[in-house]
Amino acid sequence: MKRIERIFVVALFALFALCFVGCKKSAKKFFTYWNDCDSLNSLVEFVEDVTDEKSANYIPQKDRIATFDMDGTILAELYPTYFEYNILEYRILDDPSYKDKASDSERAAANAIRDFVRSGKKLPPHFELVHANAAAKAYSGMTVEEFDAYVKEYAKKRPNGFTGMTFAQSFYKPMLEVFDYLKSRGFTFYVVSGSDRFIARALVSSIGIEPEYVIGMDVLLKTSGQGESEGVDYTSAVGEKVLRTDKLIIKNVKANKVKQIAQEIGKIPVLSFGNSDGDCAMHNYCLSNQKYKSRAFMLIADDDQDDHANRDKALKLGEKWKESGYVVISMRDDFKTIYGSNVKKVDFVF
């Protein structure tokens, strides 16, 4: 290579390095709860590249779609169980306004959750669907407004195993910064949760995510005057309420997440964030985007000092996720804090 060509190549690389460092500095102001780490650098490199009009990987703003799982990805999974499991256990076994009305199948599901949490007993096979059907029955007859209020009221409780926060406050602070960063770069983001759509809506409303950007488990709805009539045969009157029924439509996990994204968003995401097997299909759908560069991230709950986590299991999952082509976010190594310095992990009390 001639001397002048070498100089040109070196200058080009230097310019690229300066641009990348500048982008990192510009993005750094959003990430006060993150350490300098590979996962964050990967996110920033991707976003700054695809939002640069001069880049070959430029993505128009209308196609900058990101999808986020909820439990264990942006919201505390509250080991050893989920918020929607906690609230169902309460509804069926402890809520004085409902517990005497619960069916045997509902009580069986709630007791399975309680046994799992308190004694580590394994959940029954296919429990996701068992839970979903029990939840459909337990909240049937509530208006959507009543259910929203019920979830928000329960979310005021302190989660077992922590001091200094309520369920409603149990969002991962570093992940909230990701939302702010993506918003600044023209991304539209959706919460795509295995939890009930209306539970997810009630929880994420406190962080400014509008209900139309939430996808989740669904039950059939009907209007208050509809009775047993099919919706195609009944015209709702002015002032009728929308009620939940006991009929499960879809449990939004695995391939069902892909179906729901395709149906409701109508575009293949370019960014995907999750934490479990239930998110792999959503990630793979994102990574199959043939039109644009894409990237998928998996959180691992490997911080057993500040959270109730199984570190050994998390590290094994981390290796599995890397082999699957996902960028791994370590909650212990990549986050400066999970919930904030005022939140403390304590022993469970039953």
N, C-alpha and C positions, 0 to 999 in steps of 0.2 A: 504494500500500500504506500502510495506516495505521501511525502510529509504533509502536504497541504490537505490531502484527504483525511489523514489521521487527525490533524488539527480540527477539521470540520466535524468528524465523528465525536471527538472528545467534547467539543463545544456543544454539540447537539445533546449529548448525554448530560452535560452540566446544566443545560437549559431545562431539560426534562426534570432533573433532580431539584432544581430551584423551584420549578412550578409545583412539583409534588410537595415539597416542604412548605411552600406558601399555602397550598390547599389544606395541608394538615394544620397549619397554624390558624387558618381561617375557621376550620371546623372545630378546633380544640376548645373554643369558647363555649361550645354546647356541652362538653363532656367533663364536668367537674367531679362526677362520681366514678369515673373510669381511670384505671391505670393505663400507662402507655403499653399496649399489648397487641399481639398479632391480629386478634379478632377485630378490634376497633380499627386498626390500620387497614384491614381488609375491607371493612365497611366504608371507611372514608375514601379509600382508593377507588372502590367501585362507584360510589355516588358521585364523586368529583369527576370521574371519567365520563359517566353516562349523562351528566348534566352540562358537559362542556360542548358547546356547539361546534367546536373545531375538531372534536374527537370523532374517530371512525365508529365509535361505540355510542354515539349520542342517541338518547331516547327522548322523543318529544314529551312534553309535560303531560299530555293526555294519556300517555301509555306508561307513566311512572307509577305502577301499582305495586304496593307492598301488602303482604298479608301476615298477620300475627295471630298465633294461638294465644289463649288467655291464661289458663291455669298453669303455673310453672314457667311461663314465658314472660308475661308482664305483671302477673298477679301471684301472690304467694300461693304455693300449692298446699301450704299449711300441713305438711307431713304429719301423720301418714294418710291424709285424705284431702278431698277437694271441698271448696266452699259449697258447691251444690249438694255434696253428700252431707256436710255438716247441717245445712239448713233443712234437708229432708229428714234427717234423723231427729232434729228438733221438732219439726212439724208433726211427725207421726207419733213420736214417743213422749214428747214433753209439752207441746203446745196445748194449753187447757181448752182452747176454742175448737180443737180438732181431734185430739188423740183418741177420744171415745168413739169417733166416727170412722176411724181408719179400718180398712179391711184386713183380713188375715194376711193376704199377700203383701200389703203395704208394710205391715208390722214385721213380716219376715225379712223384707228388704232392709228396713231400718235397723233391725237387730243384727243383721249381717254386717252392716256398717259399724255399729257399736262394738261388736265382737272383734272386728278387724282392728279398730282403733285402740281398744283397751287391752286386748290380749294377743294381737297379732295373728288371730285365726284367719286363714285364707278366705277370700271372698268366693262365693259360688261361681261356677263356670258361666261365662257370658254375662257377667254381672252388669256391664254397661247397659245392656238392654233391660235387664231386671230392674235396675235403678230407674231407667228412663220411663218404663211403664208404671212403676210405682209413683214416680214424680208426677206423671200425667194425671193419675187418679187423685193424688194428694192435694193438688191445687185446682182441680176441676171445679168450675162454677164461679171462680173468681173473675172479676173484670180485669182487663189488662192494667188498669190504673190501680186496682186493689193489690194485685200481685206485685207491681212495681213498688208500692208503698211497703208491702210486707217484706220484700227483699231488703229494701233500704233500712227498714227498722231493725231487722236481724243483723245487718251489716254493722250496726253500731256496737255490737258486742265485741269483747276482747277475745281474740283467738287463743285457744288453749296453747300453752307453751311459750307465750310472749308477754312482755309488759311494754307499755308505751305506744301501742297502736290498736286500732280496731280492725275488723275485717275490711271495712271500707277504705282504710288507709294502707292496706298491705300490698301496695304496688311496689315493684322493684324500681327504686329511684334511678338507677342507671338506664333502664329501658325507657323510662319516661323521657329521658334526654334524647333517645333515638327518635322518638316521635317528633320532638321539637326540631331536631336536625333535618329529618326528612321533609317536614313541612316547609322549612326554609329553602329546601331545594326543589320544591314543586311536586313532591310525591303525594299521592292519595293513598291512605292506608285503611285497611279493613281488619277488624277483629273477627277471626274465624275460629270459633270455639266449639268444643264438644259439649260444653254446658248449654243449658237452656238459653235460647236467644234472649228472652226477657230478663233472665238473671244477669246475663252478660251486659245487656243494655243498661240495667239499673246500676251495675257496678262501674262501668267505664264512663257513665255520664259525668261522674265527678272529676274525670280528667279531660273533659271536653270533647269526647268522641260522640258524635251524633248517632241516633238510633239506626239510621239508614246505612251506617257503615259497620253494622254488627250482623254476623251470620252465626247461627248456632242450632242446637237441637230444637225441633219444632213439634208442637202439638196442634191439632186441629182447633181452629177458633170458630165461633158462631156468634150471631147477634142475640141479644137478650129476648127478643120476641120470636125467634126462629123455631124454638121447640125441636121436634124431631124432623122437621122439613129439611130437604136438601137446599143448599144455597141457591141452586139454579131455579128452584121453585118458589122462593120466598123473597119478597121485597121489603127490606128493613124500613121502619118508620123513622121519622125525625126523632132524635133523642135516644134511640136505642144504644145500649152499651155493647162492647165486644167482650165475649166471655171465653175463657179457656175451657176445653173439653178434656175428657180422659183418653182421647185417641191420639196415640203417638204417630207422627208422620215420618220423622227421620231422626236418628241419632247421628250427629254430625262429627264422625271420626273416620280416619283412614280414607278410603276411596270416596266416601260420602262428602268429605270436604272438597274434593276435586269437583264432584258433581254440583255442589252448591256454589262454588266459585264460578264455574262455567255458566250456571243458570242465572246467578244474581249479578255478577260483575260483568260477565261477557268478554273478559280479556284474560290472557294468561299473565300472572304477576311476573315481575322481574326481581323481586325480593321476597323472601319468605323466612319467617322466624318461628321456631317451635322448640319443644323440649322432650318429645316422646315419640314412640312408635306410631302413635295416632296422627303425627304430623308428617310422617315420611312421604305419604302419597301427595300431600300438598307441596312439599319441597320438590319432589320429583317432577310434579306438574310444572312448577316454576322453572326448574332446570331444563325442562324439555322445550322451553321457549325458543322457537327457531328464528324468530325475527330479531330479538334483542339479547344482548348479554344479560346474564342473570346470576343470582347468588342466593344460597340458602344457609341459614345459621341455626345451630342447635345450642341451647343452654344446657349445661350440666350442673346439677345441684351437688357440688363437691365441697361446699363450705359447711363443715360440721361444727364449727365454732360459733357462728352467728345464726345458724339455721338448723332445723331438725333434718339433717341430710344423711344419706348413706354414702359416704365418700368412696368406698371401694366399688360399689355398684356404679356410681357416677363416672368414675375413671374408666371403667370397662366400657360403659356406654360411649364415652368420649372417643375411645379408639374405634368403636363401631361406627360412630357418626363420621369420623374422618375418612374411614374406608369407603363410606357411602358418598363421599364428595361434598360433605357439608363443612362449613367453618364452625368450629367449636368455641363457645364462649364459656369460660370457667368462672363461676360465680365467686370462687375463692380468690383466684389469681387476677382476674380481669376487673373486678369491681372493688372500689375503695370502700364501699358500704353497700348493703343490700336494701335495708329499710330506713337507714338513718341512725345517727349515734344515740338517739334517745330510746331506740327500741332494743330490748334485751331478750335474749333467749333464756327461758327458765324451764324447769321440769314440768312435765304434764301433770295435771291434777284431775283425777276422776272421782 
